[in-house]
Amino acid sequence: MGGCKYFDFTIRYQTPITVFGYCVETYTLRLMFQLLFISTMLHWDEMSKKSKPTKNLHIIYDPEKMWVLASPIRVEVLNAICALDECSVTEVAAFTGRSRTSLYPHIEQLVEAGLIFEGDARLAGKRYEQLYRPIARTVATKHNSKDPENVAYHQAYGNAVGRLMARLHERATASPNAVVRGPLRDTNAGISTAWVDDNSLEEVNKLVERIWEICRDSRPEEGKRLINIGVMMAPDRRKD
C-alpha cells in the first residue's frame, strides 16, 4: 500500500466493552480500528487509480503482453475501449457487433495483461454493470528486429490487423450509408506500390503520424462519429 502504517487506536479499559452490540476485549477493538483504517486506505487507493486521466500513449515491451494483441478480436475490443474511454461489455458488444458472451474471455485477457482495468460499476436498469477503462488512448508495441519472438509477434499482429480491417471494411461497404466519394469519404481501401526516396518516405511517415495524432486526440462528443482507420506499410524486398 505504498508505505501505509498502522495507527494504534487502542482504548484501554479495565473490563470488556460493547461495540456494535458485541462484547469485545480491548485488543479486539484495536484490531477492528486497524482493519477499518486499512480498508479505508485500500478503498482510497482504488478510487485514486480510477480517477486518473487516461494517458495518450502506452508502449508494450513485454513479449507476453504483446501476444495478447495477436488476435483480431482482442485488437477490436481494445480499440473499442480506447475509443469509448470508459464503457461496459454491453457497449463494447454494440461497438463491435459481437455478443457479450463471446467478449468476456477476451476482456479478461486484456485485464490480466494490464491493457485495460476495471473502473466503477454503473447501474443499468435493475443491475450494476462493470465498466472498463484503457491504460491509454493508443497502445503500441516496441519492434525489435533482432528478437525472433518479437518479430513473430509483429507478423501475427499484422495478420490480425489485416483480418480485422477486412471484416470492418466488408461490413462498411454493405451499408447504404457508406460515403465512398468526396472530402467526407469514410469508406476506403486500396494498395499501391511506389518508388520513394528518403524525402518522400519521410513525408509518408509524417502523414501516418498525423493520422495517429488525430486518433489519439479524438474524444466522444456530439456531432462526431466513429471511424476505423488501419495503416499497413511494407517495403518491397523482392530481389531483382
SULLINJO-V494426 format. One record per backbone hydrogen bond with DSSP energy under -1.0 kcal/mol. NH is the residue of the N-H (numbers start at 1). CO is the residue of the C=O. Records with the same first field share a line. If there is no record, write none. Layout:
NH=CO + CO
This chain:
17=24
19=22
22=19
24=17
29=25
30=26
31=27
32=28
33=29
34=30
35=31
36=32
37=33
38=34
39=35
40=36
41=37
42=38
43=39
44=40
45=41
46=42
47=43
48=44
49=45
50=46
51=47
58=138
60=140
66=62
67=63
69=66
70=67
75=71
76=72
77=73
78=74
79=75
80=76
81=77
82=78
83=79
84=80
85=81
86=84
87=132
92=88
93=89
94=90
95=91
96=92
97=93
104=100
107=103
108=104
109=105
110=106
111=107
112=108
113=109
114=111
115=110
116=110
117=133
119=131
122=129
124=127
127=124
129=122
131=120
132=87
133=117
135=115
137=55
138=56
140=58
142=60
147=144
151=147
152=148
153=149
154=150
155=151
156=152
157=153
158=154
159=155
160=156
161=157
162=158
163=159
164=160
165=161
166=162
167=163
168=164
169=165
170=166
171=167
172=168
173=169
175=172
178=175
185=182
186=179
187=179
201=197
202=198
203=199
204=200
205=201
206=202
207=203
208=204
209=205
210=206
211=207
212=208
213=209
214=210
215=211
216=212
217=213
224=221
